[in-house]
Amino acid sequence: MKIGLIPLDERPVNTRFPRMIGAIAGLDVTLPPSELLSHFRKPADCAALGDWLLQNAPEMDALVLSLEMLVYGGLVPSRITDDSPLETLRRLDILRELKRRQTDLPIYAFGLVTRISKNRASVEEPSYWHESGPELYAYSQQYDAQHFGGQSAPEHSPEAAHLQDMLRRRARNHLVNLATLDLLADDIFDLLVISSDDTSEYSFGTREKAWLREWARRRGDDPRLLMYPGADEVGSALLARAMLAALDEKPRFFVHPAIPADAERIAPFEDGPVRLTLQRQIRAVGGEQVEHIDQADLLVALNTPAPSGSDFFDPAHAKSDRAYRAEAIEAFAAQIADWTAAGKRVIVCDVAYPNGSDPVLIEALQRHVPLLSLAAYGAWNTAGNTIGVALAQGIANLRRADATAAQQFLARRFIEDHCFMHCVRPQLDASATLYSAETEREMTALTARDLQAEIEQMPDLRGWRVSNVRLPWRRRFEVDFDLEC
């Protein structure tokens, strides 16, 4: 089976991960040449991407398509470019032409409700974000809470010009998302996902999502429309869905939370309890949740959000979190061990903390479970990002065609999500060296050294070697590398 993929951007999570997941199941995942894609703040050539689609679609069995890449030229360009609403809307026309030429090509499309970052940094945002980012974020939340939650008016207003520019860009994004509802109604898409990038209970994005849902409802609820928090995981999730649709299969998932009461917690960057996040992601990949373990094809061991709601290495909360959760996590790991020993396929979704693993769980797993006996593991970013990729990985293992590919991706998840995100990244952040073009070689060498040292601390991973270490987007948040055993 050959699946075409127009990724959200060029980072490994959106390009390498879907390819590796596809390789586990024996899928041929085809992407445009890298020179046609975005490169951080430089947008992709949208016209050339459209031409690539028309030329290559006849060889595809299905297409997974990021609307951000096709319409704006990528994730970051969707936030910073000045293309007019009319220009962006016209770029959707290529999809009507594609469907006219290939009426039987399944198209799984995904777009985003643009985030509002609370950081005072313009690396991924318009240039004024380093001046007004937190103020724009606070104003968005307070304005929405005032008008729709009955709370007090915003206390402070951001710079007027910055607010107006942000609203202009958000209006463009909203128009494009409304237009995609038309494409769905006209049967251009077999599925449309409109996800929310870094969301919260109150914000402009939350309100825009509610408006989109209301317009969709007025036109008649369409089961082919899904709306939920997420971004970087959607390409992998829809890749799994495309495979399952072609096979006419619907895997069944049994969910086992580490601390059942904490499944009601709202994880950072989400707008509902993690229990709901998992339900949404199961639906997105094309599965169903079941109530009894003996009905399930895959068991989801959900490491529920910790009380602090912060990264684990925040010293203000790490000790109390560990004390509260240690006993439950030990029993949780022992249960996973029993299931894997019985030959069950277990997916571990580690969402106790954003941006990295829960070391309490990692320690317990190493006492009880051969790590590479799992069907999938994830812990790298938001709860939605983590869960979506892990479910796709687990589904690929149901149709495993390449055991080596399966082991390599599983090892990679532990190396990235624990060894790098939890262990190495904080050391990089604390180092005195500023990451720049001049210090790139020094920083990557330091990362490679420390990453390999952390791997050697995990008995189940000894023997795996990283090489050609890179820091995508010249920042210390994610890592890429080659891996061999």
N, C-alpha and C positions, 0 to 999 in steps of 0.2 A: 504494500500500500504506500502510495506517495502523497504526502501532505505538504502543501505550500504554506509557508509562514511569513507574513509581514510582521516583524517584531515591534514591540513598543519602542525600544531603542536598541543600541548596539551592545549594551552591557551583557556579561555572561549569563545572568539570570534570565535574560530575554532571548538569547541566541544559543549559547552553549547548552543550557539546561534542557530546553525542549529537544534539542538534537540528541542529547545523552539519554533522555527518557525514551525518545523514539527508538534509539538503538537497542534498548533493553527488550522492547517488544518486536523488533525486526522491522520498524517503520523507516521509510526514507523521508526524512524531513528536509525540505528544500527551501533555502532562504535566498533572497537577492544577493548579488555580490556586495561585499562590505563597502565598496566605494559608492554604492547607491544609497546607503543608509545614513542616518544622522551620525555625527561625531560630536558628542557632548552638546555644546551650544550651537554648533553649525548644523542647520537643518538638512535633511535629506533632499534629494532632487525629486520632488513629488511627481513631476511629469515623467521622468525616467522610470520611477517605480510603477506608474500606471502602464507604461509601455512594456515593462518586464512582466507585469501581470498578464496582459493580453497575449504576449508571446509564449509564456510558459504554462498558462492555465490548461491548455489541452492535454498536458501530460499529468495533471493532478487528479487525484481521487477526491480531494477535499481541500479547502482553503481556510486557514486561520488568519485573521486579518486585524491588525491594530489600526483603528481609524486615526489615532494621533499621528502615526507615522505617515499614513497616506495623505492626510489632510493638512497637517501642520509641518510635517517633516521630522517628527519624533516627540518624545516626552518633554524635554526641556524646551525645545522650540515652541511647543504648544503654549508655554507660559510667557515667552519673551518676544516672539516675532510680531511684526506689525502688519502682516497680510490682512486685507480687509475681510469682513464677513462674506462678501460676494465672492472673492477669490477662493476662500476656503470651501464654501458651499459648492462651487463649480467642480472642485476636485472629486466630489462624490459621484459625479456623472459617470466616471470610468466604471463604477460598479454596475450601473444599469447596462452599459455596453457589454461588460463582461458576462452578465447574466443573459443578455440577449444572444450572445454567441454560444454560451454553454448553459443551457437551461437546467441541465441535470447536475451541475457542479454545486455541492453543498458548501455554503459560505458561513463560517462562524466568526462574527465580527465583535469587536469590543472597543468601547470608547470610555472616556473618563469625565467625571465632574472634577474640574481642576481644584487642586488643593490650595490652602492658604497656610504657608509655612509660618511657624511662630519663631523661627530663628532670625537673628540679626545677621543674615548672610545673603549675598546676592549670587553665590556660586551657581545655583540652579534656578534663580529667580530674576526678575527685572532688576536693573542696576540700582534702583533706589531701595531695594529690600534691606540693605545693610543699615539704612537710616531709619526705616519705618516698619520693618517686618513684624516685630512683636506688637506694635500699635495697630497695624492692620489686622492682625490675628485677633487681638482683644476686641477691636471695634466690631469685627464680623460676628464674634460670639455674643457680645453684649447687645448688638442691634437685633440679632435674631431672637435672643432670649427676651428682649423687651417687646417685640412685635408679636411673637408667637408663644412666648412662655410666661407673659405677664410679669416679667421682672423689671428692674429699674433701667432707666435710660443709660446709654454709654457714658462713662465718666470722662473719657478723653477722646478726642478726634485726631486721627493721624493727619499728616500733611495733606491738604486738600487736593493738590495736583496728583499726589501718589494714589490717593483713594480713587480719584476719577479714572486714572489710568488702569488701576486694577479692575474697577467695575466695567470698563470698556472691554477689557480682555475676557472677563467672565461672561459678559453678554454675548460675545462672539462664540465662546465655548457652548453656551446654552442654545444658541441658534443651531449650531452644528448637531448637538444632541437631539434637538427637536426634529431636525431633518432626517436623522437616522431612524426615527420612529416611522416616517413616511416610507423609507426603504424597506423596513420590516413589514409594514402593511402591504406593500407591493410585492412581497415574497422574494425580495432580493436576498435576504438573509434567511438561513435556516435557524439561526439563533443570534440574538443580540444581547450582549452584556454591557450595561452602563454601570461601571463601578466607580467608587468614590476613593480618591487618593488621599490618604491621611485625613480621616474625617473625625467628627465629634458630635455630641448630642445637639449642640447649637452652633450654627455657622451659616455663612452664605451658601456654602456647598450643600449643607443639609437641607436648606430651603429650596435650592434649585432642584435637588433630587426629588423633593416632595412635589414640586411643580411638574416635573417630567412624569412622575408616576400618576399624577392626576390627569394629565393630558392622555397618557396611555390608557387609563381607566375609562375616560370619556369615549374613547374610540373603540372600546371593547377590550376587556382584559385578554392579553395574548400570552399564552404559556411559553412562547418563544422569546419573551423579554425577561431578563433577570437583572435585578439591581441590588447591589450589596457593596460593602467596603472591600477594596482591593486594588491592585494595579499590576505589580511585577509578576504575580503568579498566574495571571489570567491566560497568557499564551500557553503555558504548560497544561493548565486545567482544560482548556478547549481542545488542545491536541489529544488529550485522553478521551474527551467526549467525542471527537470526530472518529477516533478509532472504534469506540464502543458503538457508535451509531452505525458504522459500516458493518460491524459484526452482529448488530441487533442484540446487544447484551446490556444488562443493567445490573452492575455489581451491587451487592448488599453489604452494608457497613454496620457493625455493632460498635457502639461508643462506650468506652469505659473511662470516666474522669478520675483523675488521681484523688481529688477532694470534691465530691459531688456538689456540695454547697457552693464551692468556688466556680463552678460552671456558670453561675449566674453573674459573675463579675464581668464588667466591661473592660476588655483589654485596651491598653493605650492605642490611640489612633483608630479606634472603632466606635460604632454608634449603638451597639447592642451587646447583650451578654455573649460570652464566647460560645455558649451552647448554641446560640442562633448563628454565630459566625460559622461554626462547623456544619450546621444544617444547610446553610447557603452554599458552602463550598462543595458539599456532597451533591447537592442538586446541580451545581455548575458542571461538575465532571460527568454528570449523567448517571449517578448512582441513587440509591435509596437507603435510608436508615431503618434498621430493624430493631425490635425490642429484645430478641432472644439470640444468644450467642450461637446456638446451633443452626440458625438460619443464615448466618453471615458468611460471606466470602472473604472479608477482610475485617480485622479487629483494629479499631482506632483507640490507642492508649493516649488519652488527652491529659497532658500535664498542665493543669489549670493555672490561670493567672495568680501570681503572688499578691499579697495585700498591698505592697508598697506602690505598685504601678510604675516602677522606675527600672532602669538597668540594674542588674544584680550588683555590679561593682560600685554602686552608690553606697558609700560606707554608712550613711545614715540609716539604711534599712536592711542591709544584708544580714546582719546578725539576728535581728528579730524575725525576718522572713525564714531563716534557716530553722530557728527554734520552733516556729509555728508549724512548719511543713515537714520536718525531717522524718518523723515516725510514719506519716502517711505515704511519703515518697518511698520509703524502704519497702512497705507492703505493696505499693504500686509496682516497683521493680520486680519483686518476687512473683507477682501475678503475671507480669510479662514473661518472666523466665519459664513459668509453668506452661504458658501458651506456646512459646517457641519450642520448648522441649516436646510438646505434643504435636508439633508440625503445623501449628496455626500461622497464618500470615498476619503479622502485627505491624501496624504503622504507628510510630511514636511521633506525636505532634507536641513539641515542647514549646509551649507558649507562656510559660511562667513569667518570662521577662521579654521585653522587646529587644531586638538587636543582639541576639546571642543566646547561648544555651543556659540552662539551669545547672550549675555545677553540683548541686545536691542530687539531682537526678542522674547526672553523668557518673558520679561516684557510686551511686546505688546500682546503676545498670552494670558498671564494671564488676561489681561484686557478684551479680546474679546472672547476667545475660552475655553470651557471645555477641558482641555488637553487630557483627556482620551476618548474624542469623536473622536480623529484622528484614521485613519487606520494605520499609522506608523509615527515614528519620528526617526531621526538620526542626530548626530553631532560629532561623537567621534574622528575621525582621519583624514586621507586624504579624499579628495572629493570622490574618487572612493570607498574607504572603506565605507564611510558613505552612499553613494547613493546605492551601491549594497545591503547592508544589509536592508536598508529601503524599497527598492523595493521588496525584497523577503518577508519581513514582510507584506507589503501591499497585495501582491499576496496571501499569506496564509490567509489573512482576507477575500478575495473573496470566499474562500472555507471554511470559519470558521466552525469548528466542536466543538470547546471548547472556549466559551466566557471568562472563567476564565483565560485560558492560554493566550488569546489575551490581556486581561487587564494587566496581570502580566508582559508580555514582554514589553508592551508599557510603563508601569510605570518604568520598569527597564531601558529603554532607557533614560528617563528624569533623573533618579537618577544617572546613570553612566555619561551621556554625559554633563549634566549641573551641578548637585550637586557635583559630584566628579571631573570630568575633568576641569570644569571651576572654581568651588569654593574651593574645598578641596585640590586638587593637588598642586596649587600654594602655599598654606600654608605649605604643607609637604615639598615642595622644598625649602622653605625659612626657615624651622626649622633648628635648630643647630644639631639635632640628625641625625647621619649617619645611614642609614639602613644597618643592618648586621644581622647575625644569632643571635647575642647576644641582639640586640634591636628589634627583630621582634615582640615580644609580645607588647612592648610599642608602636611601630608604628601602628600596626593593631588596638590596643585599641584607639589610638588617631584618626585614620581614621574612626573607627566605630562611635565614639562620634560626630565628626564633620560632618560626612555624615548624621547621623540622625538629627542633628541640622539644616542642610540645607534643608532636606526634610520637616521639620516642618515650614519652611519659605514659602512653596508653598502650598496654600490652597487645590489644587486639589490632592495633594499627601499625605496630612495628613491622618494618619491611616495606612499607609504602614510602615513596620518595617524591618530593615535589621539586620541580625545576621550572626555569623560565617564569619566575614569579613576577606578576604585574599588579599594579594598583590602578584599576580603571578610573577614568575621569580625574586622575592625579589627585586623589583624596584617599584618606585612610579608612573609609567606611566599608569598602568591599575589596576582595582580593581575587585574582585569577592566577592560575598556574597549570602546568602540565603535571600529570600524576601517573606513576607506574609502580607496580609491585615487584 
